[in-house]
Amino acid sequence: MALGDLMASRFSSQSPVAFVSNHYDHYPSSHEDDAIDVARRDDNNNSNNNRDRDSDTASTSNYGGGNATASTTATTTTSTAYLPQTVVLCELRHEAFEASVPTGPSDSGLVSKWRPKDRMKTGYVALVLCLNISVDPPDVIKISPCARMECWTDPLSMAPQKALETIGKNLSIQYERWQPKARYKVQLDPTVDEVKKLCNTCRKYAKSERVLFHYNGHGVPKPTTNGEIWLFNKSYTQYIPLPVSDLDSWLRTPSIYVFDCSAAGMIVNAFLELHDWNASGSAGSTRDCILLAACEAHETLPQSDEFPADVFTSCLTTPIKMALKWFYRRSLLCDSLDYSLIDKIPGRQNDRKTLLGELNWIFTAVTDTIAWNVLPRDLFQKLFRQDLLVASLFRNFLLAERIMRSANCSPISHPMLPPTHQHHMWDAWDMAAEICLSQLPSLVEDPNAEFQPSPFFTEQLTAFEVWLDHGSEHKKPPEQLPIVLQVLLSQCHRFRALVLLGRFLDMGRWAVDLALSVGIFPYVLKLLQTTTPELRQILVFIWTKILALDKSCQVDLVKDGGHTYFIRFLDSLEAYPEQRAMAAFVLAVIVDGHRRGQEACIKAGLIHVCLKHLQGSVPNDTQTEPLFLQWLCLCLGKLWEDFTEAQILGLQADSPAIYAPLLLEPQPEVRASAAFALANLLDVGGDVCRDGATGDDECDDDEKIRAEISIIRSLLSAVSDGSPLVRAEVAVALARFAFGHKQHLKSIAASYWKPQSNSLLNSLPSLAHIKATGSGHANPNQYVPHASIVSSQFGPLTRVGSDSPSVVRDGRASTSSPTTAGIMHGSPLSDDSSLHSDSGILNDIVSNGEILHSRPKPLDNALYSQCVLAMCTLAKDPSPRIASLGRRVLSIIGIEQVVTKSVNSTGSSGPKTSSPSLAGLARSSSWFDMHAGNSSLYIFLP
């Protein structure tokens, strides 16, 4: 629900201006730190939409100074953009307003495809280890020396039972690094009954959460061709098979399985056959079961002592350690660096200012980038953005593929991933690892030595900047986009990353959608909690882009208190008006149709802030930024739309008097925005003013009536405005007024078409001092005589008196077109029938799904007469769209149009009554329809 044509562009391409596409217009248009870690873990998102961009508009952004400066001029003034144009009626708002088809309110909002459809969490982890230490399985012939390490523990270095318990404990600790909130259950060398009990317990307490089942089968035979895994009997004298069908029936879904054993592909094949995933490609999505296996069905795990025995598990749970040990043997550092130092890397994984933390940070960026560039968007969202533990395991799975393929072993998964072991981003990882490892000796020797950060992120930002200079929607997306998100975690890189991200978003809706799909949303949401001054302008710009694409983000902003950030920025005099206009746009979206957003912004003082800046503006001042005034008006209009409490506060703050001068602004967008805001101050059927009110309520009614009179008088002055944008808003405002004063307007309208003497006509308060001649487009301070209305405004008129069944017809008049004759007639519609005929505008008077009825006190007849005259004027407007709106407004007060076909060649003719459709009066067709996805704010920056 927004001021549709108000936002059509009327500025030159050199002017920095916010552009909101016309609701009637479908032209393509150009378009600190741990808290963010939580956002990264909890709220990563994805989508895959295509967006429009006008390639004729080239722009770059300058955020550093907080101001948009024209690239073709040395000055920052934009006043020349608002000078009168030499060509008339050629701008988008004129072309689009009449060319497009009117649409009613959208039934559903923009589908946020970038959001995860179902958030998921792995709540329980079942760890099953079948090692049978000191006893080799019968089908395995081990080499000497061979891999022995399990969870970085040598099982032969201690008693078998103690070694088994130590390995189980270490495995649990390794998993907890990735999901510390999950519950972990370990079974060591279990029987079938013990595994069954474990699985049933996990599913019982996990409920709808995901369960992870980890199976280490290094001490038992390979899985069978039927997909059976091996366990033990109670006396450990026999291997007992467990069919995967039983395992699946115990754990059910959602679940994820990790199988670390030779020929693990056998188990995956059994699962695929069990659920017939091979026959139907869609079955995998309906059955939420993820599989990770160490090797193919015909392969055996590596036995080289270069690797640990559980190399697959080590890659999944300790990727940095595994990656560095593998890289060490293949780099030149092996001659100068002590291998044992890798186990002594200082720091913590979640502290990016330490060596271990930086390596983990770079590894996450590299693996996310590889996955983003090779996976379909929906699969990337499912595996890397839906579940924290699943995302970590799949990042580490990419490493497992790289390392194990070097040993002629191919890890597999379901869903299946394309090969990634030779992706060029692994070269960037190797370089970053080498630079970090080169500092390891000095850092281990001297704990106080200063750690030098890797140039990895600086170089990747430079690569992203190069892409921005040469890329476009039609070229391959920038592969560094996931890295840019990771860079937002660092204070030293954050400003540059935000600036580059803003440039990318400025390329069009497709770029915003791409950034949201990679997971930008939780990062920029948490950044609203920062107080760094230099980030304010660029953050407001980024949020302007996001909300222009997806209105549903308003809920997240209000939930996290983000609206206060934009209110403070809006009230900041240091920012330029164009930038504060963006903040006003963001706030307008936050309160649009969102009651919690309206309540939160009222509590934060948004009304006072907006009115203060509106009151401080000087009408017709060339230095006043029209775009800022426009969005201040729209913001307040949306704030008190269908919200009685906000309307009362607006009236108490004398808003009508503040808005009245804005109806004289030279820019039609500003005038239309002011009319929109004033219209929403009219309480259609509120409970405040009812018959029988006494005492303080009576005083409140009087104040409200005075405010209502002020609003209507201001709007009546704009009935003959030269812009159809403004007249459309006035028509909707009169419709709102007509619903609240229907009976009084009906009686006034009925008196116009009663056969009366001139003396009686002259006795009407609204017509007493008017000359007998007049125009349909009257001066707002004058009245047009009844005779003029009848003779010049309408064709044949029929009046059906509400107090008499008699029918009186006036004389004929000229028709409005060669083929049709417009007949306006008043009918004795009851309240119910009138309400039924006015169904098209109910969107403007419905609050919380209930129609609010009221019986407001009558105003003076002169004002009612002016309103009826204004409605008649709009009904004969030169613009077909406005004329249609005007006729619908008249139908509210019982004056309906009858279309009579012209006489054909046979001389036959017949009247045809068309029931008025009022859908065009719905507010969503006079602002911009966010729900339909056609409303996008484009900020053109030189």
N, C-alpha and C positions, 0 to 999 in steps of 0.2 A: 504494500500500500504506500505509494509514493508519488511524488509530483512528476509524472512521467515526462512530458515534453519540457518540463522546466530544465532538465539537465542536458538537453541537446546542445551541442557545441556551437557557440557563437564567437569563439575567440580564434585568433590566428594561431598557426602552428608554432610561432615563436613564443607564445605566452604560456607560462607554467600554469596549468589549470586542471582542476579535477573534472573529469568527464564521466557523467553517468548516462548510459544509453537510454534513449527514449523508450517508454513502455510501449508506445505505438510504433517504435522504430526498430527494425531488424537488420539495419546495415551492419556489416563487419566494421569494427572499430579498433584503432590502435590502442592499440592498447599500451654469589657470583657464583657459587659454582657447584657446590655439592647438590644444591637444590635442583640444578639442571641435570645432574646425574640421575636424580630420582625421576625426573621427567623423561630422560632417555630410556630408563628401564621400564617405566610404567606406561608411557603413552605414545608409542611410535605407531605411525599410520601410513596408509598407502591408497593410491587410486590411479585411474588410467583414463582420463578424459581428454578430448581434443578441443582446443580453444581457438578463437579468432584473433587475428592481429593485423592491423593495417600496416603493410610494409612501406607505405609511402611516408609514414611519419618516423623519422629517425631521431633518436634522442639519446643523450647520455645523462648521467646524474652526478650532481655535486652535493654530497651530503656533509662534507667536512665542515663547511661553514654554516650549515643549517639552513641554506637558502638555495632556491632554484634560480639560476641566472641564465638568461638567454644566450645561446651560443653565437648568435649573430649580432649581438650588441653588447656594449661595455657597461650598460647601466642595468640596474635591477628593477627599475620602475616598470609597471605593467599597465599604466593608465592608458597608453595608446591602444591597447587591445580592446578598450571599451568605447572608443570613439564611434560615432554613427557610421554605418556602412554605406558605401556609395551605391551598391546594388541592393535592390529591395526584394524581400520575400524569397531569397534564394538560399537561406540557411537551413540547416537540418531541421530545426524545430518547426519551420513553416512547411517544408516538404513532407516531413514524416507525419505531421499531425493529421493531415487530410488524406494522405495516401494509405495509411495503415487501417487495419480493421480493428475496431474496439474490442477489447477483451475484458472479461470479468475477473474477479479475484481468482487466483490460483488455488486449487484444492490441496496441493501438496507442495512442500518446499523443495529446494534443491537437494537431491540425494547426495549425501556426503560419501562418495565412493572411496575416498581416501581414508576414511575411518575404518578400523577393524570392525567387521560385522559382529563378531563374538569375541569379547575379551576372554582370555584363558589364563589359568595359572596352574602350574604343576604343584599340587599340594602334598603328595606322598611319593616317596622314592623307595623302591624295593631293590636291594642289592643282594644278588645271589651269586656266591662264589663257590665253584666246584673245582678246587685246586688239588686236593688229595696229595699234599706235599710229600715228597720223597718217593712217590709211586707214580711212574709214568704210565699213561694210557696205552693200551695194547696196539693201537693202530698208528702210533707216532714213533718214528725213529729219529732221535735227536742227534745233532752233530756235536762235535767238541772242538773248541768251546762253543757254547750256545747261549742264547738269550735266557736270562733267569729272573731279571728284576720284575717284581710285581708291585705296582704303586711305589716305585722307587725304593723298594725294600728287597734285599736278597733273602729269599726264604730259607736258604741253606746256612745262613749266618746265625740261626737260633733254633730252638726246639720247634718241631713242626706245628704243634698246637699254638705256641706263642706267635710264631711267624704268621699263621693263619689269622689269628686275632688282630695282629698288628696291621696286616694288609687290609683286612676289613675296615678297621678304624681309619686308616689312611684314605681309603677310597671314599668313605663317608665325608671326611674332611675336604677332600678334593672337590666333591660335588657341592658341598655347602658354600664354597666360594662363589658359585654361580647362582644358587638359590638358597640363601640362608634361612628363609622362612618356611621351607618345606620340612616335613617330618620324614626321618630316615629310619628304615628298618633293614637290618643286615641278617642274612642267613648264610652260615658257613658250612659247606659240604652238607646240604640239607637232603632230606627225603622228600618224596612226592607229597606226603601229607603235610609236611612243614611248609612247602612252597604253596600248597593250596590254601592253608590257613593264612599265610602271609598275604597272598593275593586278595583273598576275601576281606581281610582286615583293612588293607589299603583302600579297596574300593568302597567299603562301608563308610570309612571316615572321610575319604576324599569327596564323596558324593558326586557332584557334577564336575569337579576339578580333574585335571589330567593326572594320571599315575605313570611314573617312569619305572620300567622294569629293566634292570641291568643284569646281564648274564655273562659270567666269566666261566668258560668251559675248558680251561687249559689243562685240567686234571682228569678229564673224561674223554671218551671217544668222540669222533666227529658226529655231527647230526646225521640222521638217517635220510635216505632219499624221500621218505614220507614226511620229513620235517620234524622228527622227534628229537628233543634234546635229552641229555642224559643226566640223571641224578643218582643218588645212592640209596641202598637199603639201610636199615638201622644199624646193622653190624658191619657195614662197609665191606661186604664180601661180594656184592653184585652191583652192576650198573642198571638202574631202572629207567626205562624210557618214559618221557612225558610228551604226549602229542601237543602240538601247538593249538589244536582245537580246544583242548581242556584249558590251556593257559589263557586263551582268548575268552573262553566262557567265564573264567574267574575274574579277570581284570576288566573285561568289557571296554567301553570307550567313554571318554577320550583317553588315549593312552599313547605312550611312546616306548619302544623297545630298543635296547642296545645289546647286540649279540657280539661278544668278543671271543671268537673261537674259529678254528679252521673250518672251511667249507660252510661259513655262515650264510652263504647265499642259498643253501638248501632250505633254511628256515624262512627266508624271505619268499622263496618260491612257494612254499607251503601256505604261507599267509595269503599270497596272491590267489592261489587256487581256492583256498577256503572261502574267501570273500568274492571270488570271481572278478577281481579287479582287472584281470587281463581282458575280460570280455566287454567290460563297460568302463570307458574312461572317466565317467562321472561318479562311479561308485566310491572312488577314493575320497571325494569331497563329502559324500554323505556319511561315510564311515570314518570318523576322525581317528585314524590309527597311523602313527608314524614309525618307520623302521629304519634303524641304522645297523649295518652289518660290516664286519671287519674285512671281508673278502668275498670273492665270487664262490659259487658252489663247487668249482673244481680246484680251488686254490688252497694253499696251506700258509699259515702265518709265518712271517720271517723268523728265522732262528739265529741270524747273525748276532754276535754279541755287540755289534754296533748299536743295536736297538734293545730296548727293554722287551721282555716277553709279552707284556700287555701294551705294545706300541699304540694300538688303536685307542685303548682307554687313556693312555698318557696324552695322546693328541687331543682327546675330547675334554679332559679334565685339567691338564697342566700344559696348555699349548705353548706358552712362552718358553718354558724350560725345555720342552721337547723341540721346539723350533730352533732354539739357539744351539742345543747340542748337535742337532742334525746339520745346521749351517756351519758350525765350527769345523767339522771334518772336511768341509768343501771350500773353505776360504783360506786366504793367505795368513789369517790370524793363528792358524794351528801351529805355526812355527814360533810365534812370539807370545802367545797367550796360554796361560796354564788352564787346562781343561777343567780342573776342579773349581776354578773361580766362578764358573757358570752357576754352581750351586750356592754361591755367596753374593748374588746380585743384591745390592742394597735397595731398600725402599719397600713400598707397599703397592699392590696392584691398583688401588683406588686413589693413589696420590700421584698426580701427574707431574709433580715437581721433583720426583725421584726417578732414578734410572728404570726401575722395574715398572713404575706407573706409566712412564712415557712409552716404554716398549709395548705395554698392554694397550695403551691409547692408540698408538700407531697401528698395532695389529688389528684392533677393532675397526679402524678406519679402512684399512686395506681389504679386509675380508668383507665388510659391508659394501665397499665399492665393487668388488668382484661380483658379489651376488646381485647387486643392483643392475649391473651391466649385462649379466648373462641370463638372468631369470625373468620369466614373465612377471608382470606387476602383481597379479593376484597371488602367485606362488611366493613371491618375495614377501608380500604382506603376511601370508599365512606362516611362513617359516621364520621370518626375521623381525616381525613387528607384533605378533599376536601374543606370544608367551616368552617371558624372560629366559627361562631355562632352555626352551627349544631354540631360541635365537642364538644363545651362547653355544649350544651343542652343534648347530649347523655352521656357525662361523668356524668352530674348531674342526668340524668335519672337512671343510675345505683344506685345512692344513693336513689332516690325516690323508686325504687323497694325494696331496703333493708329496708327502714323505713316503707313504707306503708304495706309491707307484714307482719310486726309485728302487724299491726292493721287489719289483714285479708282482705286486699285490694290489688289487683294485677294490677299495671300499665301495659299498653300494648303499643305496638308500631308497626308501619309498616315502614321499614322492621322489622320483628319480631326478637327479641333477645333471646338467651337461658337464662335460670335462672342464675343469678349471685349473688343473695343475700347471699349465703352461701360460696362464694369463700374465700379461706384462706387468701388472701391479705387484707381482711377487718380486720383480726386480727392484722396485721401490722399497719393498720390505727388506730385502737383502742389504740394500745400501744403508737403510736406517739402522738395521741390526748391527752392521759392521761399524758404523760410526759410534753407536752406543757401547759396543763391546770394546772398542779401542780405549774408552775411558775407564773401563772396569778395573784394571790394575791400580790406577791412582786412587780411585774411589774406595777400593777395598783397603788399600794401604793407609790412606788418610781419610777417616770418616768426615773430617771437616772440609775436605776438598769440595770446590764448587762444581756442580754438575752443569755441563753445557748442553742446552736443549738441542735436539736434532733439527736440521733445517727442513725436515720433511714437509711440515705443514705450510711453511712459507713458500716452498717450491710449488706445492699443490695449489695454493691460492694464486700464485702467478700463472700457473697453467689455466686455472679457471678464468682469470682475467683475460688471457689471450683468447679463450673461447668466446667470451663476451664481446670482444672486438670483432670477431668474424663469424660467430654462430647465428643461427636463426631457428625458427620453428621447423623449417623444412630440412634442417641438418640433424645429424646425430646429437642427442642430448648430451650435455656435459657430463663426463664420467666422474668428475670431481665433486658432484653435488653431495653425495653422502659424506665426503671429507669436510666440506664446508660446514655441515651440521656439527661434526665432531670439533671443528675449530671454535665453534661458539662456546665450547666448554672452557676455553682458555682466555683469560683476561688480556693477555698480551696480543692475541690475534683477533679478539672479538670485534673490535670496531671495523677493522678492514674486512672481515668476513661479512659483517652486516651490510656494509656499503656495497660489496660485490653481490650479495644476495639481493639487495634492493634493486640493483641494476638488472639482475636476472628477472626478478618479478615484474619489472617495468616493461619487459618484452611482450607481455600479453597474458591473457587468461590461461593459456596452455602452460606457461611457465609457472604460474601460481599453483595450478593443479599438480604439476610435476614436483614442485617443492613440497607440497603437502603430502603427496604420495610417498616421498622418501622419508618423511617423518619430521618435518620442520616444526610442526605445531606445538608440541610440548616444550620445545626449546625456547621459542619466542614467547610463549605464555609465561614461563618461569622468569624470563628476563624482565618482565614488567615489575618484578619485585626489587629490581636494582634501582639505585638512586644516582647512577652515573649520569651527569648532565649531558655529556657529548653523545650519549646513545639515544636521547629522547626523540630527536627529529627522525632518525632513521627507523626507530621502532614504530613510531606513529605511522610513517610511510608504509612499512611492511604490513602493519595491521590493517591499514586502509585497503591494501591490495587483497589481503586474505578475506576480509569481511565483504568486499565487493564481489567475491566469488562465492562465498559460502556464509550465509546468514546464521546458520546453526551454531557457529562459534560463539554467538552471544551468550549462550548458556554457560559455556566454560569460562568466559570472561567474568560474568557476574559471580559465578561460584568461587573463583579465585580472587575476587575483589579487584580485578583489572580495570573496572570502570573508573575507579578513583584516579588511576594513572592518567587517563585521558582528560578527566575533569581538571586536574592540576595543570596539565599542559594547555588546555583550552584557556585557562585563566592566566597563563604566563605571558607577560607582555614582551618577553625577550624573543619569543618566536615570531616569525613572519606571519602575516594574515593567511597566506596560502597554506602554511603548515597547520595553523590552528583550524583552518577549514577542514583539513583531513581529520583532526581530532573530533570536530563536530559531526562529521560524517560517521565516524566510528561509534560515537555515542548515539546517533540517530538509529543506527542499526541495532545497537544493544537494546534500546527501548522499543523497537518496532515489534508490536504484537507480543511482547514478552513482559508479563506483569511483574515478575520478580526484578527484571531489569529496570522497569519504571520505578518501582518502589525503592530500589537501591540507589538510583540516580537522584530521586527526590531527597532521600536521606542525606546524600552527599552534597546537596545544595546546587544541583545543576540548573534549576530554574533561575536562581539568583545570578549565577555566573553568566548565563546566556543573556538575560535581560540587561545586565550591567553593560555588556559589550554592545548590545543593540541600542541601548539608550545613549551610549557614548558616541555612536556613529552620527555623522552629519549628513542629512539628505543631500543628494546631488554633489557631494564632495568627491572630486576625481581621485583623491587619495584613499578613499574608502574602498576596500577590496570587496567587490560584489559577491565573489564566491564565498567569502567568509560570512557575509550577511545572509546569503541564501541558505547555507547549511545551519546557521544558528536558528533561523526560522523553522527549517524542516525538523531540526532536532527537537525544539520545543513542541512543534506540532505533533510529532510522534510520541512525545513524552506524555502529553495530556489527552491523547486520542483514546476515547472510550474509557477514561480513567477519571472519575468524578473528583477524587481527592486532589489530583494534579490540576484539574480545571479550576477548582476552588482556589488553590494556591496561586494559580496564574492570574485569576481575577483579583485576588487580594493584592497582588503585586502590581496592579494597574497595567496589565499587559496590553489591553486594547489601545490605550493611549500611546503606548510605546510602539505598537505595530502600525498605527494609522499613518505616520509619515512615510513608512516604508512602501506604502501603496503608491507613492509619488516618485519612487526611484526610477531612473532612466532605464535600468535593465529589467526586461520583462520577467526574467527568472527570479529576481528578487521580489518583484511585485506578486508574482504567483505564489512564491514561498510564503510571503506574508499573508496572503489570502488563505492559503492552506492552514497556517497556524491559527488564524482567527476563526476559521470554520470549525476547527476542532475544539475551540473554546466553548462552542455552543453545545450545551448539555441536552441532548435529544432525549427527553423523557426522564430526567433525573428525579430523584426522590426528594430533593431539597425543596422544590417549589410545588406545593400541592394545595388544592383548595382546602380551606379550613385551617390554614396555618395561623398561629397566633404568637404573640410575644416576640421572643428573639427570632423565632422562625420567620415571623412577618418581616422583621428587619432584614434578615438574610434574603428573603424573597425580593424586597425592594432593591437591595444592592445588586442582586443578580439581574433584575429587570433592567436597571440602569446600565449595567455592563452589557447586557444583551442588546439594548438600544444602541449603545455606542458601537458595538461590533457590526450590527446590521447597517447602520448609517455609513460606516467606513466601507463596508463591502459594496453597498449600493453605488458608491462613487466610482466603482470599478466595473460596473455593468457594461459600459461602453468603452472599456479599455481596448486599445488597438491590438493587443496580443491575444490570440486564442487560448494561450496558456492561462492567462489571468481570468478570462471569461469562463473557462471550464471550471476553475476553482470556485468562482463566484456561484456558478450553477449548482455545484455540489453543496456549497454553504447554504444557499437558499433552500435546497432540498432538506437539509438538516433542520433549518428553521421551520420549514413547512410542516414537518412531522410534529414538532413541538407546539405549533399554533394552528393546527389544521382547521379546526372549526371556525376560528375567527377569520382566517384567510378565506375560507369557503364563503362566509357571509359577505365579505367585502367583494370577492370575485362575482358572487351572484348579483350583487347590486349593480355591477357594471352593465349587465345585459338585460336589466329590467327596463321596459319602455317607460321612460320618465321624461318629464318636462325639463327644459333647460334650467329653469329656476331650481328645480329639485336637484339636478346634477350640480349646479353651482353651490348648493348647500352642503355638499360633501366636504368634509374637512380637507381632504387631500386635493380637491379640485377647485376650490372656491376662487382662487386668484390666478387661475391659468387662462390664457387666451384660447380661443376656439381652434386655433391651428397649432400643430405640433408635429414632432418627429418621433418615430419609434425609438431612436437613440437619443434620449433626452439628456440634457445637462443634469448631473446627479443632484443639483440643488434646486431643480425645477420639477414641476409635475406636468404630466401630459393629460389633456382632457379626455374624458370618456369617449367622446365622439371620435377623437383621433385614434384611440385604441381600436374602436369597432371598425372604422372605415379603412384605415390604412394598415393596421397590423394583421387583421384576420380576414378570412373569407366568410362564407355563410356561417352564421352563429346560431346555435340552438341552446337555449337555457331551459333546463327543467328545474323548476323551483323546488327547494327542499321542503317548503311549507304548503305547496299546492301541487296537485297533479296536472294542472294546466300547462300547456306548452306554448311558448311565444317565440316566434321567429323574427329576427331582424332582417333588414334588407341585405341583398347580395353585395359582395365586393369582389375585387379582382383576386384571382388565385395566385398561389406562390410559384407555380410552374405551368408550362403549357399543357402538361399531361395530367396534372392532379389538382384537385381543389381541396384546400385545407379547411376543415370544418371544426371549430372548437366549440365544445358544448359542455356545460356543467351538468352533472347528474346528481340526484339525491342519494349519493352513496352513503351507507351507514359507516360507522367507524370500522366495522369488521371488513366490509367489502372494500373500503378504501385502503385499509391496511393490506388486504390481499392483492389489490392492484399495484401496490407499491412495493412488492416483494423484492424488486431488483435492487433497492437501496438499503435493504435491511442490514447489510454488512456494516453500515455506518452507525447503526443505533442498537447494536446487539452487544451486550456486555456479559461475558461469562456464559454465553449461550442463552440468555434470557432477554426478552424484549422489555425494555423499561417504559412503562406507561406513566404519564403524568398529565396534569391539567394546569398548565401555566396560566398565570394571570394575563388577561388581555392587555395589550399595549394600545396606544392611541390609534385611531382609525387612519390617521395620516400616514403612519409608518407602514401599516398593513397595506394601504393603497399603493404606496411606493414599492412594496415588495411584489405585489401582484403585477404592477406595471413592469418591474424589472424582469419578472418571470416571462411576461409577454414579449418583452424586448428580446430576451434570450431565445425564446421559441421561434422568432423570425430572424435570428442571427444569420449573417451572410455565410458563416461557416456551417456546413452541413452537420458537422460533429456537435458544435455548440447548439445548433437549432434542435437537434435530437435530444440533447441533454435538457434544454429548456422545456420542450414538450413533455418530457418525463416528469420534470418538476411540476408543471401545471397539472398533470394527472393526479398528483398527490392531493391537490386541493379540489379535485373533482372536475377539472376541465380536461376533457379528452379529445383526441383528434379523430376525425372520420375522414378517410381518404376516398374520394369519389373519382372513379375512372372517367376519362373524357369520352364524349360521344363518339362511337366508331362509325364506320361507313354505312352501317345498316340503321344508324340512328338509335341503337339501343344503349342504354346507360344504366348504371346501378350503383347505389352506395355500398361501400364496403367498410365495415368497422374493424379497425385493428386494435387489439388490446395492447396498451402501452407496455413495452418492456423496459424495465428500469435498471437492467444489469449494468448499463454504462455509467450509472451514477455511483457504482461501488467505488470506494476510495482507492482500491488498488489500481484503478485505471487512471488516477490522477496524480499519483506519485510514481515510483518505479516499482514494478512487481518483482520483488526479490524472490518470491517463491517460484516464479516461472523460469528462473535462471537467466533472464534477459537483462538483469541489472548488474552492471559491472562498473566500478569506479576506475577510470583510467587516469593516471597522473602523468601528464606529459612534462618531462623535464628536459631542458635543453642540454 
